Amino acid sequence: MILEIRLSNFFSIKDEITLDLRAGNIKTQKVKTLSNNVFEFEKNKVLKTVALYGANASGKSNIIKAIRFCNSMVFSSHQHNENAIFNFQPFKFKGFQKKPSYYFIRFVSNDIEYEYAFSLTRTEILTESLYYFPKGRKAKIFSRDESLGKTKKDKYSFGSVIKRPMDVAENTSNKTLYISRASQMDRIVGKEIFNFFSTVFILGYRGFNANSVENLFNKNKDQLLQALKMADSDIVDIKTKKELQKVKNLTANFSTSQVSVEDKLEPQLRIITYHKSSPKIPFDFNSEESSGTKKMLFIMLTILDIVKNNKILMIDEIEDSLHTNIIEYIIEIFNASGQAQLIYTTHNTNLLNLNKLRKDQIYFVNKKEDASTDLYSLYDYKDFRDTMDVEKAYLQGRFDAIPFIDDSIENIKSIINE
């Protein structure tokens, strides 16, 4: 589970912003009816879903993009060579391109709470640290500061968790996160953190990868059919099978500088669906089902895996090609889960309903006058009672985070007639 994320100096994010999934202290009667929206961890309540609202170009997607980049650094930075340039941009104004960017995440893996952080420029890691909370007290696993000296002993400090920690440090360049290298070198805590970022914190819906789809389908077929039915699909059965299909294989001969293309037979996964009106007639999923049906199947496969295994899903523009009722259905699946979590951006104001969401589940993203991104919660508005109409207040600009459009007929005519 995720408890807190902080970011600074990534893309349109200048000053530090905080996304906090620890529930606020709200004791109203309405919030009591939303008890399924939270779960408990060590006597504290944690949010299952968080929504990010904001105008176009306010920075919602940049928040998601920054988190995705930072997570990917954990499971890919050990592959960087000395010429690597990291795939992000710092804030472009006011000299921030020369300042470090910073990522902090507080999370729980296998019932142990961790705090992991690092700072970097586009060309090198500057600092990195990992702490955990055994028996409720904070303890160091390691810290790293590349500015403290020339030797690894100067730069690194360790607790007692990692075996032979300096061996890992000696093999960690300034292009590589220590935790990424520790996982590669078979250190237990390194593998624990690596596994969290690579298999627990899911950065989007899974696409069509034959092996993963087949594996998830075999585990969740009955639940998948039931979920599709509840989402108003008329599919009553799904079958999969591996078939040998021709694919183009490109071969290059560097000694002769010749390139050849030949057909090659490779196993491919074929999905066959059956519909309620004619349950014996097969449909080829890839060529005969609609794009909406295809998307819904992959969404449900991803979500079923996440909610059954208490993982985290992060989605940008959750309403993309989906009906409002389907989005509400997805959110309710997370609310019915044990400890699964969903972080999503949206423009769908129908979801701004305090009969369905707590105030602390609603975040607003706003572009400030200096073009930087600000992030704040409805929970910060202490004078906004949960008996008020939050959708109406949002559209009226009460919380900023919406586009202000001068759509007078005179202005529109001036555009057309220019």
N, C-alpha and C positions, 0 to 999 in steps of 0.2 A: 504494500500500500504506500501511497504518497501522502506525506503530511504537509510539506511546504516546498516551494520552488522560488528561488530568487534569481533575477537576471539583471545585468547592466552592460551597456555599451555593445549591444548586438543589433545590427540593422537600424530600425527607427527607435530602438530602446536606448535612451541615454542614461538617465539616472536609474538607480535600482528600483525594480518593481517586484512585488511579492504576490504570488498566488498561494493562498493558504487554504488547505483542505481540512484543517481542524475546525470543527463546528464552533460557532459562537455561542455565547451564553444567552439563549433565547428561551423564555419560559412561558410564552403566550399559549393560549388554548389551541390556536390554529396550528402552531408548530408541534404541539403534542400529537395532533392527528397525522403529522408527517413523520412519524417515528421510523418508518421504513426507509427514509431518505438518508439515514445515518447508521453507523455501526460503532461498536465500542472497541477501543484498544487501550488497555491498561487504565480503565476507568475514565478515559477521555472519549468524546464522540468525534467521529471522523465522517466527512461528507462522502457520499457515494457518487454524486454527479456535481459538476460545476459548469455553468454556461458563461461564455464571454460574448458580450454584445458591444457593438460599436459601428460607427460609420465606415464606409469604404475608405481605404487608405489611412485608417486610424492606427493600424498596427496589429490587429488581431492575428492575421496570418504570420506576421513577423514573430510574435510570441511563440506560436506553434513551431515555426521554422527554426528559431533559436534553440528551443528545447530539443528538437529533432537533431540538430547539428551537434549539440553538446552530448546527447546520448550516443550518437554515432561515433564520437571521438573515443568513447570508452571501449567499444568493440571493434574499432578499426585503426586506432592511432599506432598500434604496434607494427602496422604495415607501411608507415610513412618512411620515405627516404630523406636524405639530407636536403633535397631541393623542394620538399613539400611546402605548399602554401595552403593554409587551412581555408575551407570553403565557407567563409562568412565575411561580412563586412561590418566593421564598427560604425558607430554613429558618425555621419560625414561632416558635421558642422562643429564649430567652436573648438577645434583642435582635438576632438575625441578620437580621431583616427590614429593618433600617437599614444593614446592611453590604453591600458589593458582592459579586456572584457572579462566578465566574472560570471560564474555559474555556481549555484549552491542548491543542493537538494537534500531534504530530510525525508527518509523513507524507512520502511520496515520490510525486512526479508527474513523469512523463517522465524518470525516472532522476535527478531532482534532489530532495534532501532539504530540507524546509521545517519551520520552527517557527512556528506561528501561534497567537496568543492574544488574548483580549479580556476586559475586566471591565465590568460594567454593573449598574445598578439596574433597576427595572421601568420607569423613565421615560427613562433616558439612558445612552449609552455613556460610560464613564469612561476606559478605556485600551484600546489596541490595538497590536499589533506583529506584524511579519512578518520572519523571518530565513531565510536559506538557506545552503547549504554548498557553494559552488563550490570544486572541487579539495580537498574535505575540510575546509575551514576556514570557520568561521561568519562570516557577513557580514550587515549590516543592509540590509533593503530599506526599511522605514520603522518608526517608532514614534510613538505618539500618547499624550499625557497631558493631559486636559482641565483638570487642576488647575494647570498650569504658567503660565498667564497668560490674557490676554483675547484675544490675536490668534492667528491660525493659525500664524504663525511661532514664537510662543512654545510652542504645543502640539505641533507636529509636528517630526520630525527624519527626514531621508532619506539613503539611500545613493545610488548612481548608477544604479539599475536602472530606475526609473520616469521616463518623459519628462514634463516639465512637471508635477511632482508637486503643486505648490502650486495649480495650476488645479483639480485634483481636490479638494484640501483645502478650497478656497474654496466648493466645491459640496457639502461633506459636513457635515450638521448633526449635533447630538448625539444624534439618533435613528437615525443611519445609520452602518454600518460603512464605513470608508474603502475596504476591499477590494471591497465591493459597489458603491460608487460608481465606483471605478477600472475595474471591468469594464464598467459601463454607459457609461463615457466612453472605451472602446476602448483601454485600456492593456493591453499584452500580459500582464504578470504578473498583473494583476487578472483578466483572462479565464482565465488558467491556473488560478488558485486557485478562481475561480467554477466552472469546468468540473469540477474535482475534486469539489467539494461537491454539485454539481447532477447530474452524470452518472456519476461513478465511485463515490462513497460512497452506495450505495443503501440507503434507510431502511426498506424493507419489500418484500414481494412486490407485483408490479404487478397492478392490477385490470384490469377490462375497459374498456380504452380502445381503440377500434376501430383507430386509426392505428398505435399502438405494437404492439398484438397482431398486426396484419397484417404489419408490418415484421419483427418478431421471428420470426413463423411462416415467412415467406418465406426468411429467412436460415437457419433451424434446423429445417426440417421433418423431414429424415431423422434428425437427432440426437434430435429430440423423440419421434418414434415409437419409436426404439431405447430411449430413457430410460424411456418409459412401459411398454414391454414388459418391461424389466428390473425395473420396479417392480410387475410382475404385473398390468398392465392388458391387456385383450384387444382393445384398439383397434388395428386394423391399417392404417388410413388416415384421414387428415383432409384436408378440403378447405375452402377459404374463398371467399366471393364477396361482393361489395358488392350490396346490394339497396336500392331506394327504399322507405322505410317511412314511414307517417304518424306524426308527432309533434305534440303540442299546442304551439302557439306563442301566447304571451301578449303582447299589445300594449296599451300604455297611452297614452292621449291626454291629456297634462297640461293642455291648454288647455280641454278639455271635461270633464275628470275621469272619462272613461269608459274602461273596460277591456274588451277583446274577446279571445276565444279562438277560434282557427281551426286547422284541420288543415294541416300543412305536410309535404311530402315531402322527406325528407333521406336521404342514403346511409348505410346501416347495414351493419356486417360480420356476415355469417351464417357460422357454423361448422357443418360437417356431418361426422359421424364414422361410421366403418364398423367393424364388429366381426368377430372371428375366426369365430364360428359361422355368420354369414350376411354375408359380405363385400360383397355387392351391395346390401344394404338400408341406406338412409341413415337416420341418427338426427340430429334437430335438437339441437345441442349445448345450447342454452339451455333448451329445454323438456323434453328426454327423457333427458339425462344426469343422473346423481346429483350432489349437491353435492360429494361427495368427488372424483369424476372431474373436475369443473370446477376445483376447487381445485388438484388435482394438475397439471392442464395449465398453469395460470397459474404455479404454483410452478416447474415445469420450464422454462417459457419464460424466466422471470426468471433462474433458475440457469444455464441454458445461455449466456445473454448475459453473465452475470457471469464464469463460469469461462473462457469463450473470450477475454474481453477483460481479464482480470486485475483485476476490480473488487472492491469490498467490499460485503458484504450484512450487514445488522443486523436480527435477528428477535427479537421478544419472544414468549415461549411457543412455541417451535419445535414442540412436540408437539401443538399445537392441532388436533384432529380427524385427526391422523396416527398411524398405527401405528408402534410402536417400530422395526420393520425398515425402514420408509420413512425415518425420521429418520436411522438409521445409514447408509442408502443415500445420503441427501443429504450427510452429512458426508464419506463416502468419495469422492463426486464432487469435493468441494473438496480432499481430500487428493491426488486424482489430477491436480489442476490445476497450472498453472505457478506463479502468484503470486496467485491469487484468495484472498480471506479471508472468513471467516464469524464473526460475533459473535452469540451467541444466549443467551437465558435459557431455563431448563428446570427441571422437577421430576422428569424422567425419570431415576431412579437406575440404570436398566439401562445407561445410557451411561457410568456411573462405573466404568470398566474400564481399568486401567493397561496392559492388553494392546492398547488401542486409542487411549488418550489419554496424553500426557505429563503429568507433574505440573504443569508451568507452563501447561498448557492448561485447567486446572480452577481456577475462581475461586469463592469463597464470598461471599455477601452476608448480612450480619447486622445486626439492629437492636440498637443499644447501649441502655444504661439511660436515656440522655437522649433516646431516640426517634430518634436520627440513624442514618444508614446507614453501615456499614463495609464495605470491600471488601478481600479478601486472597486470596492464592493458596495452593494446596496446596504449591507450591514453597517457600513460607515455612516449612513444617514440615520442617525438615532431618532430624528423627529418624524421619520416615515413609518407609520404604523402598518401592520400587516392586514389591516382592514381596508386600506386604500387600494386604488386601482393602479398597479404598477405599470401596466402596459400603456394606459392613457398618459400617465406622468412621464414615461420614457419618450413617447411620441411627441409630447409637448415640449421636450427639451429640459425637463427637470434635472436630469443627471448628465447633461451634455451628451457626448458619445453618439450623436446623430448628425446627419448632414443638414446644414441650414441652406435651403434652396430658395432663391428669389425667383419664383415662377409666375410672376405677374404677367398678364397677357401682353403688356407693352414690351417687356423684356424678351418674351418668347418671339414676338413678331419681329423685334429688332434683329434676332439671330437669323430668322428665316429670310428676312428681306435684305440682309447685308449683301 
